[in-house]
């Protein structure tokens, strides 16, 4: 019966570490113990195990990339809306000027159409 200590993580996983071999495991060439695993100490850890930490880090990186992508998309959407507003505003100004000065714009179109 070899002695072990156990580490319990907040993610629910646990890990064990060998403290000492029993007599049978010491004399066996492969240190095999066929007895009961005796846990001498249990240590509560306030962190996740390495596997869960890696998964959480990967998930956090993916979420950060997703947020960055969403932020970039929102920024581009806002820019295109702003550009659309500017184009619309410019179009209104041109239409207003055409209404106020119709002769000026007709002459400009007529002189531009003479070129072949």
C-alpha positions as CSV (number, residue, x, y, z in Angstrom):
1,X,0.0,0.0,0.0
2,X,1.9,3.0,-1.3
3,X,1.4,6.4,0.2
4,X,0.1,9.2,-2.0
5,X,-0.9,12.8,-1.7
6,X,-3.8,14.2,-3.7
7,X,-4.4,17.7,-5.1
8,X,-8.0,18.8,-5.7
9,X,-8.5,21.7,-8.1
10,X,-11.4,24.1,-8.4
11,X,-12.4,22.7,-11.8
12,X,-13.2,19.3,-10.1
13,X,-10.2,17.4,-11.4
14,X,-7.6,16.0,-9.1
15,X,-4.0,14.8,-9.4
16,X,-2.0,12.4,-7.2
17,X,1.7,12.3,-6.3
18,X,3.6,9.4,-4.9
19,X,5.0,10.0,-1.4
20,X,6.5,6.6,-0.8
21,X,6.5,3.1,-2.1
22,X,5.3,0.2,0.0
23,X,7.5,-2.8,0.8
24,X,6.1,-4.8,-2.2
25,X,6.6,-2.0,-4.7
26,X,10.1,-1.3,-3.4
27,X,11.2,-4.9,-4.0
28,X,9.3,-5.3,-7.4
29,X,11.6,-4.5,-10.4
30,X,8.9,-2.4,-11.9
31,X,7.7,-0.8,-8.6
32,X,4.3,-2.3,-9.1
33,X,2.0,-2.0,-6.2
34,X,-1.1,-4.3,-6.1
35,X,-2.4,-2.9,-2.8
36,X,-4.7,-0.1,-2.0
37,X,-3.7,3.4,-2.8
38,X,-3.4,5.2,0.6
39,X,-3.9,9.0,0.4
40,X,-2.0,10.5,3.3
41,X,-2.8,14.2,2.5
42,X,-5.3,16.1,0.4
43,X,-4.5,19.6,-0.7
44,X,-7.2,21.9,-2.0
45,X,-5.9,24.1,-4.8
46,X,-7.5,27.5,-5.6
47,X,-6.7,27.2,-9.3
48,X,-7.8,25.0,-12.2
49,X,-5.7,22.0,-13.3
50,X,-3.3,22.6,-16.2
51,X,-5.6,21.0,-18.8
52,X,-8.5,23.2,-17.8
53,X,-6.3,26.3,-17.5
54,X,-5.2,25.7,-21.1
55,X,-8.8,25.3,-22.3
56,X,-9.8,28.4,-20.5
57,X,-6.9,30.4,-21.9
58,X,-7.8,29.1,-25.4
59,X,-11.4,30.0,-24.9
60,X,-10.4,33.5,-23.6
61,X,-8.2,34.0,-26.6
62,X,-11.0,32.9,-29.0
63,X,-13.4,35.2,-27.2
64,X,-10.9,38.1,-27.4
65,X,-10.4,37.5,-31.1
66,X,-14.2,37.3,-31.6
67,X,-14.7,40.6,-29.7
68,X,-11.9,42.2,-31.7
69,X,-13.5,41.1,-34.9
70,X,-16.9,42.4,-33.8
71,X,-15.4,45.7,-32.8
72,X,-13.6,46.0,-36.1
73,X,-16.9,45.2,-37.9
74,X,-18.8,47.8,-35.9
75,X,-16.1,50.4,-36.6
76,X,-16.3,49.6,-40.3
77,X,-20.1,49.8,-40.2
78,X,-20.0,53.1,-38.4
79,X,-17.5,54.4,-41.0
80,X,-19.6,53.3,-43.9
81,X,-22.7,54.9,-42.3
82,X,-20.7,58.1,-41.8
83,X,-19.6,57.9,-45.5
84,X,-23.2,57.3,-46.6
85,X,-24.3,60.3,-44.6
86,X,-21.7,62.5,-46.2
87,X,-22.6,61.3,-49.7
88,X,-26.3,61.9,-48.9
89,X,-25.6,65.3,-47.5
90,X,-23.5,66.2,-50.6
91,X,-26.2,65.0,-52.9
92,X,-28.8,67.2,-51.0
93,X,-26.5,70.2,-51.4
94,X,-26.1,69.6,-55.1
95,X,-29.8,69.2,-55.6
96,X,-30.5,72.4,-53.6
97,X,-28.0,74.3,-55.7
98,X,-29.5,72.9,-58.9
99,X,-33.0,74.1,-57.8
100,X,-31.7,77.6,-56.9
101,X,-29.5,78.0,-60.0
102,X,-31.0,75.8,-62.8
103,X,-29.4,77.7,-65.7
104,X,-25.9,77.3,-64.3
105,X,-26.1,73.6,-64.1
106,X,-27.8,73.2,-67.5
107,X,-25.0,75.1,-69.2
108,X,-22.4,73.0,-67.4
109,X,-24.1,69.8,-68.7
110,X,-24.5,71.2,-72.2
111,X,-20.9,72.3,-72.5
112,X,-19.8,68.9,-71.2
113,X,-21.8,67.0,-73.8
114,X,-20.0,68.7,-76.7
115,X,-16.9,66.6,-76.3
116,X,-16.9,63.3,-78.3
